[in-house]
Amino acid sequence: MSDMYVVTLKWLYQYREAVGTNQIEVSLQEPTTPHLLMEDMARRYPALRAMLEQNREGEFSVLVCMEKRVLAMHHPLTETCVLDIIPPLSGG
């Protein structure tokens, strides 16, 4: 059994309203990915599920950033970290 670590999800913009808080801490023992975390959060928060769009490959249209860098949705998370969860950007 591996050591416990904590991933803090910081919700930005409309996601904050959907989950009802600025951040959520998730305690984990096994490695995870941003994609798996979003699947879990979508199950827990129906309002968030309605906002998280998935493409044909099942990837979420969301930006997950750690230390000001966008992560791939299958980037392994194995230690305590803080993730900023940002809606997809658009504009022109």
Sequence and secondary structure as in RCSB ss.txt:
>XXXX:A:sequence
MSDMYVVTLKWLYQYREAVGTNQIEVSLQEPTTPHLLMEDMARRYPALRAMLEQNREGEFSVLVCMEKRVLAMHH
PLTETCVLDIIPPLSGG
>XXXX:A:secstr
    EEEEEEE THHHHHHTSSEEEEEESS B HHHHHHHHHHH HHHHHH  B TTS BS EEEETTEE  TT 
 B S EEEEEE      
